[in-house]
Amino acid sequence: MILYLGRRLLGMLGVLLAVAAITFLIFYVLPSDPAAAACGKSCSTERLEAIRAHMGLDQPLWRQFGDFVTGIFTGRTFGSGPYALDCSFPCLGYSYENAQPVWDLLVDRLPVSASLAVGAALIWLALGLGAGVTAALRKDTLTDRALMVGAVAAASLPVYFTSVMLIYGLIRVAGLLPYPQYVPFGSDPLSWASNLLLPWLALAILYAAMYARQSRSSMIESMAEPYIRTARAKGLPRRTVVVKHGLRAAMTPILTIFGMDLGGLLAGAVITESIFGLPGVGRLFYGALTTGDQPVILGVTLLAATFIVVANLCVDLLYAVVDPRVRY
């Protein structure tokens, strides 16, 4: 197990280094100039060259990338003298648009995105798995068809349409919920949950529909295995057969897509955060795209890649817990 974890960790570092290199090349080789964006429209040539030197853009590309990677582990300083900007460990760059290190921006926004992602994930897992397992156990019945038709309809709705309908129905018409404003969990847990309920539902409706279809097909396949017939022949209770033997085996593909989905959402849900005005990583990313803030774009991309590869590692370790067949 230790050797396996060591190999996986080395592989994760390799993937993250490759993602950083590709993203760095894309955004720093393109015609757009980060120094020009930081300098503004009315910028003299001398001022532009000074800013390029301050940002380290006057160095060869390999040197710029080396400084970026080194800064992640040791921190770095942009410029020198009285105008030097200190970027402490872990330094993912400095956003001149926001006048803050990228890491500080991500740390400020990450609790919002994490709250949104984790809350929505709990809802869509409960709804999706419940609907999928129910449909599988009642295959080809009216219940099965109704649940799958509902899942297809929900999966066909764009998240921005669902978000707008929820805002209009539950806030404007019914007045049941406040318009979402992020409240830290430590300040008021009840307000935290009530303000995030609509964004949770907007994401959960889409993902629950996809998980319902996936869990139904996995459960049908699992319940047709020979060991299920053996368990039934032994006289085990139906609940034990379904939950302990059938559902645990059917969870393997669900865990795979769940790791990818949760890892991606932890780095921000751009559309959902923008519609509901939540100050998360996704909204930060959208703002960076519109202003051309390349250090922030690079930082968010690397953060998303980190969450996804870590989630994949956790999923691989959970396989042996969920499905006993993986252990042998």
Buried (B, 14 or more C-beta within 10 A) or exposed (E): EEEEEEEBEEEBEEBBEEBBEEBBEEBBEEEEBBBBBBBEEEBEEEEBBBBBBBBBBBBEEEEBBEBBBEBBEEBBBBBEEEEEBEBEEBBBBBBBBBEBBBBBBBEBBBBBBBBBBBBBBEBBBEBBBBBBBBBBBBEEEEBBEEBBEBBEEBBEBEBEEBBEEBBEEBBEEEEEBEEBEBBEBEEEEEBBBBBBBBBBBBBBBBBBBBBBBBBBBBBBBBBEBEEBEEBBEEEBEEEEBBEBBBBBBBBBBBBBBBBBBBBBBBBBBBBBBBBBEBBBBBBBBBBBBEBBBBBBBBBBBBBBBBBBBBBBBBBBEBBEEBBEEEEE
